[in-house]
Amino acid sequence: MNNETLLKVEGLKKYFPILGGVIRKPVGWVKAVDGVSFEVKKGETLGLVGESGCGKTTTGRCIMHLIEPTDGQIHFNQDGNWVEVNDQSINKLRRDMQIIFQDPYSSLNPRMRIQDIIAEPMEAQGIGKNKKERYAEVAELMAAVGLSPQQMRRFPHEFSGGQRQRIGIARALALRPKLIVCDEPVSALDVSVQAQVLNLLEDLQEKFGLTYLFIAHDLSVVQHISNRVAVMYLGQIVEMAAVEELFENPKHPYTEALFSAIPVPNPDAQFKQILLEGDVPSPSNPPSGCYFHPRCRYAQDICRQTAPVLSEVGGGHQVACHLADQLDLMGVSQFSADAGA
């Protein structure tokens, strides 16, 4: 990993309209992503975590321009030149930016053979003079992801879930991209298969010099594969740091609560889980001040009145919390030690 930035996201917002009335006019907005900013360095894996509905996948799809952002800017470093990701530039950027989808069953066309699924990006971008050349590249990609090239004429239904996800990975690699958005690529797989796919992604990253934005809700997976981690809550990033720093020295109460929920492989363990009160607020009507304050056991008046800003607290550790310098929060190892006691 080097220090050169590959991707910049600044003030990203995505609001979905709530339609009402006879003529279906917008009567409100669901703030799925609400002012997200971060950078991804070349060769690193940035993990993006949070509970369901926090805006992780929407952020990834906005970066890939699969959905149109409401506001904010996304810039990609293409061979030393910063290019804004928009309707005019996205087709040229497709070679450098690809995505692995969460569901390996619905992300593959059941009517297409595997050789055509993997070759489709090459055909769309005009890579390879003919099908023979493209299919030769497909055979190499299938071997790279642990599949037999002899299977390339089969259809998706002839493969298991783990094999289908390997096909999706091969398709993402077809254009030799620099950045791959991994949208919960192992959440639909068995645990044993998850480990195989994660190891494959790490091997491919080293072999092809890839950069990952790894979206997940499983903290153990994120801890295993990421260099840095950004924690999202209700459409906003509340904390971001190097993976070791974040897991051992969290600064935001929401991050501490997430760590307390990680199960310990000990049937006799007594968990010291932090139970968050209430439900997640609606993204169509978020609370005033800090979005997390209605569920935070440390909340004070300033938390209810003023929204915190994501700011540096040292060593590249960023947090959006008014009380970050006052709280002594527990990391993963402390919860594990307490559970094993």
C-alpha positions as CSV (number, residue, x, y, z in Angstrom):
1,M,0.0,0.0,0.0
2,N,1.3,3.5,-0.8
3,N,0.1,7.0,0.3
4,E,-1.2,8.0,-3.1
5,T,-5.0,8.7,-3.0
6,L,-7.1,6.8,-5.6
7,L,-10.6,7.9,-4.7
8,K,-12.0,11.0,-3.0
9,V,-15.6,11.3,-1.8
10,E,-16.6,14.7,-0.5
11,G,-20.0,15.6,1.0
12,L,-21.8,12.7,-0.7
13,K,-25.6,12.8,-0.2
14,K,-28.3,10.6,-1.6
15,Y,-32.0,11.4,-0.7
16,F,-34.9,9.3,-2.0
17,P,-38.2,11.0,-2.4
18,I,-41.3,10.0,-0.3
19,L,-44.2,10.4,-2.7
20,G,-47.7,11.1,-1.6
21,G,-51.0,12.5,-2.8
22,V,-53.0,11.8,-5.9
23,I,-50.3,13.2,-8.2
24,R,-47.5,11.5,-6.3
25,K,-45.6,14.6,-5.3
26,P,-42.6,14.4,-2.9
27,V,-43.8,15.0,0.6
28,G,-40.5,14.1,2.3
29,W,-37.0,12.6,1.8
30,V,-35.3,9.5,3.0
31,K,-31.7,10.6,3.7
32,A,-30.0,7.4,2.9
33,V,-26.5,9.0,2.7
34,D,-26.2,12.3,4.4
35,G,-22.8,14.1,3.9
36,V,-20.2,11.3,3.7
37,S,-16.6,12.2,3.0
38,F,-13.5,9.9,2.9
39,E,-10.5,9.0,0.8
40,V,-9.2,5.6,-0.4
41,K,-5.4,5.1,-0.9
42,K,-4.0,3.0,-3.7
43,G,-3.6,-0.6,-2.7
44,E,-5.5,-0.5,0.6
45,T,-8.8,-2.0,1.7
46,L,-11.1,0.5,3.3
47,G,-13.9,-1.3,5.3
48,L,-17.3,0.4,5.5
49,V,-19.4,-1.0,8.3
50,G,-22.6,-0.4,10.1
51,E,-26.0,-2.0,10.7
52,S,-28.6,-2.6,8.0
53,G,-30.0,0.5,6.6
54,C,-27.1,2.8,7.5
55,G,-26.4,3.7,3.9
56,K,-23.3,1.5,3.1
57,T,-24.6,-0.1,-0.1
58,T,-26.1,3.2,-1.3
59,T,-22.7,4.8,-0.8
60,G,-21.0,2.1,-2.9
61,R,-23.6,2.4,-5.7
62,C,-23.3,6.2,-5.8
63,I,-19.5,5.8,-6.2
64,M,-20.0,3.4,-9.1
65,H,-22.7,5.8,-10.5
66,L,-25.2,3.0,-10.5
67,I,-27.5,5.5,-8.8
68,E,-27.3,9.3,-9.2
69,P,-26.1,11.1,-6.0
70,T,-28.2,14.0,-4.8
71,D,-25.2,16.1,-3.9
72,G,-21.5,15.9,-3.3
73,Q,-18.5,15.1,-5.4
74,I,-16.7,11.8,-6.3
75,H,-13.2,12.1,-7.9
76,F,-11.1,9.2,-9.2
77,N,-7.3,9.3,-9.8
78,Q,-7.0,8.1,-13.4
79,D,-3.3,7.8,-14.2
80,G,-2.4,10.9,-12.3
81,N,-5.4,13.0,-13.4
82,W,-8.4,13.6,-11.2
83,V,-11.6,12.8,-13.0
84,E,-15.0,13.6,-11.5
85,V,-17.4,10.6,-11.6
86,N,-20.5,11.7,-13.4
87,D,-22.7,10.9,-16.4
88,Q,-20.1,12.1,-18.9
89,S,-17.1,10.3,-17.4
90,I,-18.4,7.1,-16.1
91,N,-18.2,5.0,-19.3
92,K,-14.4,5.8,-19.5
93,L,-14.0,5.1,-15.8
94,R,-15.6,1.6,-16.0
95,R,-12.3,0.1,-16.9
96,D,-10.8,1.3,-13.6
97,M,-13.9,0.9,-11.3
98,Q,-15.9,-2.3,-10.9
99,I,-18.2,-3.8,-8.3
100,I,-18.8,-7.3,-6.8
101,F,-22.5,-7.6,-5.8
102,Q,-23.8,-9.1,-2.6
103,D,-26.2,-11.8,-4.0
104,P,-24.4,-14.3,-6.2
105,Y,-27.7,-15.7,-7.4
106,S,-29.5,-12.6,-8.7
107,S,-26.3,-10.9,-10.0
108,L,-25.7,-13.4,-12.8
109,N,-27.9,-13.6,-15.9
110,P,-29.4,-17.2,-15.8
111,R,-29.7,-17.3,-19.6
112,M,-26.1,-16.6,-20.3
113,R,-23.2,-19.0,-20.3
114,I,-20.4,-18.2,-17.9
115,Q,-18.0,-17.4,-20.7
116,D,-20.3,-14.7,-22.0
117,I,-21.0,-13.3,-18.5
118,I,-17.3,-12.8,-17.8
119,A,-16.5,-11.6,-21.4
120,E,-19.4,-9.1,-21.5
121,P,-17.4,-6.2,-19.9
122,M,-14.6,-6.8,-22.4
123,E,-17.0,-6.7,-25.3
124,A,-18.7,-3.5,-23.9
125,Q,-15.3,-1.8,-23.7
126,G,-14.0,-3.1,-27.0
127,I,-11.2,-5.3,-25.5
128,G,-10.2,-8.2,-27.7
129,K,-10.6,-8.4,-31.4
130,N,-12.9,-11.4,-31.4
131,K,-14.6,-13.9,-29.2
132,K,-11.7,-16.3,-29.4
133,E,-9.4,-13.7,-27.8
134,R,-12.0,-12.8,-25.2
135,Y,-12.7,-16.5,-24.3
136,A,-8.9,-17.1,-23.9
137,E,-8.9,-14.2,-21.3
138,V,-12.0,-15.7,-19.7
139,A,-10.2,-19.0,-19.2
140,E,-7.3,-17.2,-17.5
141,L,-9.7,-15.3,-15.2
142,M,-11.6,-18.5,-14.2
143,A,-8.3,-20.2,-13.3
144,A,-7.3,-17.1,-11.3
145,V,-10.4,-17.3,-9.2
146,G,-10.2,-21.0,-8.6
147,L,-12.6,-22.3,-11.3
148,S,-11.9,-24.8,-14.0
149,P,-11.8,-23.2,-17.6
150,Q,-13.6,-26.4,-18.7
151,Q,-16.7,-25.1,-16.9
152,M,-17.0,-21.9,-18.9
153,R,-19.8,-23.1,-21.2
154,R,-22.1,-23.9,-18.3
155,F,-24.9,-21.8,-17.0
156,P,-25.1,-20.1,-13.5
157,H,-27.6,-22.7,-12.1
158,E,-25.0,-25.4,-12.4
159,F,-22.7,-23.8,-9.8
160,S,-22.9,-23.4,-6.0
161,G,-23.2,-20.0,-4.2
162,G,-19.5,-19.8,-3.6
163,Q,-18.7,-20.7,-7.2
164,R,-21.1,-18.1,-8.4
165,Q,-19.5,-15.4,-6.3
166,R,-16.1,-16.5,-7.8
167,I,-17.7,-15.9,-11.3
168,G,-18.8,-12.5,-10.1
169,I,-15.2,-11.7,-9.0
170,A,-13.9,-12.9,-12.4
171,R,-16.3,-10.6,-14.1
172,A,-15.2,-7.7,-12.0
173,L,-11.5,-8.5,-12.9
174,A,-12.2,-8.7,-16.6
175,L,-11.2,-5.1,-17.3
176,R,-8.2,-5.2,-14.9
177,P,-9.7,-2.4,-12.7
178,K,-7.8,-0.4,-10.1
179,L,-10.7,-0.1,-7.7
180,I,-13.3,-2.7,-6.8
181,V,-16.3,-2.0,-4.6
182,C,-17.1,-5.2,-2.7
183,D,-20.7,-4.9,-1.6
184,E,-21.0,-7.5,1.2
185,P,-19.5,-10.2,-1.1
186,V,-19.5,-13.0,1.5
187,S,-22.6,-12.3,3.5
188,A,-24.8,-14.7,1.5
189,L,-22.2,-17.6,1.7
190,D,-21.6,-20.3,4.3
191,V,-18.9,-19.5,6.9
192,S,-16.4,-22.0,5.5
193,V,-16.9,-20.6,2.0
194,Q,-16.6,-17.0,3.3
195,A,-13.1,-17.7,4.5
196,Q,-12.1,-19.1,1.0
197,V,-13.5,-16.1,-0.8
198,L,-11.8,-13.7,1.6
199,N,-8.5,-15.4,1.1
200,L,-9.1,-15.3,-2.7
201,L,-9.8,-11.5,-2.6
202,E,-6.6,-10.9,-0.6
203,D,-4.5,-13.0,-3.1
204,L,-6.1,-11.2,-6.1
205,Q,-5.3,-7.8,-4.4
206,E,-1.7,-8.7,-4.2
207,K,-1.5,-10.2,-7.7
208,F,-3.3,-7.4,-9.6
209,G,-2.5,-4.5,-7.3
210,L,-6.2,-3.9,-6.5
211,T,-7.8,-1.3,-4.2
212,Y,-11.0,-2.4,-2.3
213,L,-13.9,-0.5,-0.8
214,F,-15.2,-3.4,1.3
215,I,-18.8,-3.0,2.5
216,A,-19.9,-5.3,5.3
217,H,-21.8,-5.6,8.5
218,D,-19.7,-8.5,9.9
219,L,-17.0,-6.9,12.1
220,S,-14.8,-10.1,12.2
221,V,-14.7,-10.1,8.4
222,V,-13.8,-6.4,8.3
223,Q,-11.1,-6.8,10.9
224,H,-9.6,-9.6,8.9
225,I,-9.4,-8.0,5.5
226,S,-9.3,-4.2,6.0
227,N,-6.4,-1.7,6.5
228,R,-8.7,1.1,7.6
229,V,-12.3,1.1,8.8
230,A,-15.1,3.7,8.5
231,V,-18.2,3.2,10.7
232,M,-21.5,4.5,9.4
233,Y,-24.7,5.3,11.3
234,L,-27.9,6.7,9.8
235,G,-26.2,7.8,6.6
236,Q,-23.1,9.4,8.2
237,I,-19.6,8.3,9.0
238,V,-19.2,8.5,12.8
239,E,-15.7,7.1,13.1
240,M,-12.7,6.2,10.9
241,A,-9.3,4.8,11.8
242,A,-6.7,2.2,11.0
243,V,-8.2,-1.3,11.8
244,E,-5.9,-2.0,14.8
245,E,-6.5,1.4,16.3
246,L,-10.3,1.3,15.8
247,F,-10.8,-2.2,17.2
248,E,-8.6,-1.6,20.3
249,N,-9.3,2.1,21.0
250,P,-12.8,3.1,19.8
251,K,-13.8,6.8,20.3
252,H,-17.5,6.7,19.4
253,P,-20.1,5.0,21.7
254,Y,-21.8,3.4,18.6
255,T,-18.5,1.7,17.7
256,E,-18.2,0.4,21.3
257,A,-21.7,-1.0,21.1
258,L,-21.0,-2.8,17.9
259,F,-17.9,-4.4,19.4
260,S,-19.8,-5.6,22.4
261,A,-22.1,-7.6,20.1
262,I,-19.3,-9.6,18.6
263,P,-19.8,-13.2,19.8
264,V,-17.0,-15.0,21.6
265,P,-16.4,-18.7,20.7
266,N,-17.0,-19.9,24.3
267,P,-20.4,-21.4,25.3
268,D,-19.7,-20.6,29.0
269,A,-18.9,-16.9,28.4
270,Q,-20.8,-14.2,30.2
271,F,-21.3,-11.4,27.7
272,K,-21.1,-7.8,28.7
273,Q,-23.2,-6.6,25.8
274,I,-24.2,-3.0,25.5
275,L,-27.9,-2.9,24.7
276,L,-28.8,0.2,22.8
277,E,-32.1,1.7,23.9
278,G,-34.9,2.3,21.4
279,D,-35.0,1.8,17.6
280,V,-32.8,3.3,14.9
281,P,-34.3,6.7,14.0
282,S,-36.0,7.1,10.6
283,P,-33.7,8.5,8.0
284,S,-36.7,10.5,6.7
285,N,-36.9,12.3,10.1
286,P,-33.5,12.1,11.8
287,P,-33.1,13.6,15.3
288,S,-31.6,16.9,16.0
289,G,-27.9,17.2,17.0
290,C,-26.0,14.0,17.0
291,Y,-28.1,11.3,15.2
292,F,-27.0,8.7,17.7
293,H,-27.9,10.7,20.9
294,P,-31.4,9.0,21.5
295,R,-29.7,5.6,21.9
296,C,-26.4,6.8,23.5
297,R,-25.9,6.2,27.2
298,Y,-23.3,9.0,27.4
299,A,-25.5,11.7,25.7
300,Q,-25.4,15.2,27.2
301,D,-27.3,18.4,26.3
302,I,-24.7,19.4,23.6
303,C,-25.3,16.1,21.9
304,R,-29.0,16.8,21.6
305,Q,-28.6,20.3,20.3
306,T,-25.5,20.4,18.0
307,A,-24.4,18.0,15.3
308,P,-20.8,16.9,15.8
309,V,-18.3,17.2,13.0
310,L,-16.0,14.3,11.9
311,S,-12.6,15.5,13.1
312,E,-9.1,14.2,13.8
313,V,-8.2,13.1,17.3
314,G,-4.6,11.9,16.4
315,G,-2.8,9.4,14.3
316,G,-5.4,9.5,11.4
317,H,-8.2,8.6,13.8
318,Q,-11.3,10.6,13.1
319,V,-14.5,10.7,15.1
320,A,-17.8,12.6,15.1
321,C,-18.5,12.9,18.9
322,H,-18.6,15.8,21.3
323,L,-17.3,13.6,24.1
324,A,-14.6,11.7,22.3
325,D,-11.8,13.2,24.5
326,Q,-13.7,12.5,27.7
327,L,-14.9,8.9,27.3
328,D,-12.8,5.8,28.0
329,L,-14.5,3.2,25.8
330,M,-13.8,-0.6,25.6
331,G,-12.2,-2.2,22.6
332,V,-12.7,-5.7,21.2
333,S,-9.9,-7.4,23.3
334,Q,-11.4,-6.0,26.5
335,F,-14.9,-7.4,25.7
336,S,-13.3,-10.7,24.8
337,A,-11.3,-10.8,28.1
338,D,-14.4,-9.9,30.1
339,A,-16.4,-12.6,28.3
340,G,-13.8,-15.3,29.0
341,A,-13.4,-14.3,32.7
